Amino acid sequence: MQPVTLYTTPICPFCIAAKRLLDAKGVNYTDIDVMRDPSRRAEMMQKAHGRHTVPQIFVGDEHIGGCDELHALERAGKLDALLAG
């Protein structure tokens, strides 16, 4: 299983939806709260090619995008293969 990292804030409904999908699939992930630790936002923006909105989701070293992209992968039947590596 590829490592999954999410950059989130606790008040973001899209972050909650992304985590809900991953939780339902039994995926372990690292959740980095950029509201609690603002210095991590710069790290997120560098890794996400300047994107500053949350969530920003990474599977391994691959930038997936946000909640919409994560759900699109799931609907297309591609998320499980990506997670498996």
Short mmCIF file of the C-alpha atoms (twelve columns), coordinates in Angstrom:
data_MODEL
# 
_entry.id   MODEL 
# 
loop_
_atom_site.group_PDB 
_atom_site.id 
_atom_site.type_symbol 
_atom_site.label_atom_id 
_atom_site.label_alt_id 
_atom_site.label_comp_id 
_atom_site.label_asym_id 
_atom_site.label_seq_id 
_atom_site.Cartn_x 
_atom_site.Cartn_y 
_atom_site.Cartn_z 
_atom_site.pdbx_PDB_model_num 
ATOM 1  C CA . MET A 1  0.000   0.000  0.000   1 
ATOM 2  C CA . GLN A 2  1.335   3.389  -1.008  1 
ATOM 3  C CA . PRO A 3  1.646   6.012  1.758   1 
ATOM 4  C CA . VAL A 4  -1.116  8.614  1.589   1 
ATOM 5  C CA . THR A 5  -0.669  12.174 2.831   1 
ATOM 6  C CA . LEU A 6  -3.378  14.818 3.107   1 
ATOM 7  C CA . TYR A 7  -2.861  18.494 3.839   1 
ATOM 8  C CA . THR A 8  -6.084  19.662 5.474   1 
ATOM 9  C CA . THR A 9  -7.799  21.997 7.905   1 
ATOM 10 C CA . PRO A 10 -10.366 20.835 10.463  1 
ATOM 11 C CA . ILE A 11 -13.055 23.234 9.182   1 
ATOM 12 C CA . CYS A 12 -12.882 22.259 5.496   1 
ATOM 13 C CA . PRO A 13 -15.887 20.185 4.317   1 
ATOM 14 C CA . PHE A 14 -13.905 18.901 1.320   1 
ATOM 15 C CA . CYS A 15 -11.153 17.691 3.663   1 
ATOM 16 C CA . ILE A 16 -13.743 15.861 5.738   1 
ATOM 17 C CA . ALA A 17 -15.242 14.263 2.607   1 
ATOM 18 C CA . ALA A 18 -11.821 13.115 1.368   1 
ATOM 19 C CA . LYS A 19 -10.973 11.599 4.760   1 
ATOM 20 C CA . ARG A 20 -14.403 9.940  4.900   1 
ATOM 21 C CA . LEU A 21 -13.753 8.186  1.565   1 
ATOM 22 C CA . LEU A 22 -10.305 7.011  2.633   1 
ATOM 23 C CA . ASP A 23 -11.640 5.867  6.023   1 
ATOM 24 C CA . ALA A 24 -14.415 3.879  4.302   1 
ATOM 25 C CA . LYS A 25 -11.775 2.146  2.191   1 
ATOM 26 C CA . GLY A 26 -9.669  1.347  5.277   1 
ATOM 27 C CA . VAL A 27 -6.765  3.491  4.065   1 
ATOM 28 C CA . ASN A 28 -4.233  4.699  6.618   1 
ATOM 29 C CA . TYR A 29 -3.057  8.229  5.909   1 
ATOM 30 C CA . THR A 30 -1.023  11.042 7.377   1 
ATOM 31 C CA . ASP A 31 -3.155  14.129 8.018   1 
ATOM 32 C CA . ILE A 32 -1.183  17.380 8.148   1 
ATOM 33 C CA . ASP A 33 -3.268  20.221 9.609   1 
ATOM 34 C CA . VAL A 34 -2.041  23.426 7.953   1 
ATOM 35 C CA . MET A 35 -4.286  25.533 10.212  1 
ATOM 36 C CA . ARG A 36 -2.568  24.266 13.350  1 
ATOM 37 C CA . ASP A 37 0.901   24.377 11.766  1 
ATOM 38 C CA . PRO A 38 0.917   27.194 9.170   1 
ATOM 39 C CA . SER A 39 4.554   26.529 8.254   1 
ATOM 40 C CA . ARG A 40 3.376   23.297 6.629   1 
ATOM 41 C CA . ARG A 41 1.235   25.286 4.149   1 
ATOM 42 C CA . ALA A 42 4.388   26.467 2.334   1 
ATOM 43 C CA . GLU A 43 5.554   22.856 2.160   1 
ATOM 44 C CA . MET A 44 2.159   21.847 0.754   1 
ATOM 45 C CA . MET A 45 2.215   24.610 -1.856  1 
ATOM 46 C CA . GLN A 46 5.694   23.623 -3.019  1 
ATOM 47 C CA . LYS A 47 4.746   19.952 -3.339  1 
ATOM 48 C CA . ALA A 48 1.374   20.813 -4.956  1 
ATOM 49 C CA . HIS A 49 2.885   23.113 -7.597  1 
ATOM 50 C CA . GLY A 50 1.528   26.303 -6.048  1 
ATOM 51 C CA . ARG A 51 -1.960  25.096 -5.178  1 
ATOM 52 C CA . HIS A 52 -2.985  26.673 -1.895  1 
ATOM 53 C CA . THR A 53 -6.440  25.214 -1.256  1 
ATOM 54 C CA . VAL A 54 -7.105  22.211 0.944   1 
ATOM 55 C CA . PRO A 55 -7.187  19.320 0.801   1 
ATOM 56 C CA . GLN A 56 -4.109  18.518 -1.214  1 
ATOM 57 C CA . ILE A 57 -3.732  14.762 -1.495  1 
ATOM 58 C CA . PHE A 58 -0.638  12.716 -2.295  1 
ATOM 59 C CA . VAL A 59 -0.358  8.988  -2.907  1 
ATOM 60 C CA . GLY A 60 3.284   8.097  -2.609  1 
ATOM 61 C CA . ASP A 61 5.069   10.963 -4.351  1 
ATOM 62 C CA . GLU A 62 2.201   11.538 -6.794  1 
ATOM 63 C CA . HIS A 63 0.063   14.647 -6.337  1 
ATOM 64 C CA . ILE A 64 -3.560  13.590 -6.795  1 
ATOM 65 C CA . GLY A 65 -5.119  17.017 -6.297  1 
ATOM 66 C CA . GLY A 66 -8.082  17.709 -4.070  1 
ATOM 67 C CA . CYS A 67 -11.288 16.049 -2.971  1 
ATOM 68 C CA . ASP A 68 -12.920 16.195 -6.418  1 
ATOM 69 C CA . GLU A 69 -9.957  14.448 -8.044  1 
ATOM 70 C CA . LEU A 70 -9.888  11.784 -5.319  1 
ATOM 71 C CA . HIS A 71 -13.584 11.025 -5.801  1 
ATOM 72 C CA . ALA A 72 -13.178 11.041 -9.596  1 
ATOM 73 C CA . LEU A 73 -10.480 8.366  -9.287  1 
ATOM 74 C CA . GLU A 74 -12.821 6.308  -7.106  1 
ATOM 75 C CA . ARG A 75 -15.734 6.657  -9.574  1 
ATOM 76 C CA . ALA A 76 -13.449 5.656  -12.462 1 
ATOM 77 C CA . GLY A 77 -12.349 2.545  -10.568 1 
ATOM 78 C CA . LYS A 78 -8.722  3.709  -10.509 1 
ATOM 79 C CA . LEU A 79 -8.206  4.598  -6.844  1 
ATOM 80 C CA . ASP A 80 -7.624  1.074  -5.515  1 
ATOM 81 C CA . ALA A 81 -4.898  0.353  -8.084  1 
ATOM 82 C CA . LEU A 82 -3.227  3.686  -7.338  1 
ATOM 83 C CA . LEU A 83 -3.278  3.011  -3.604  1 
ATOM 84 C CA . ALA A 84 -1.878  -0.480 -4.132  1 
ATOM 85 C CA . GLY A 85 1.059   0.984  -6.036  1 
# 
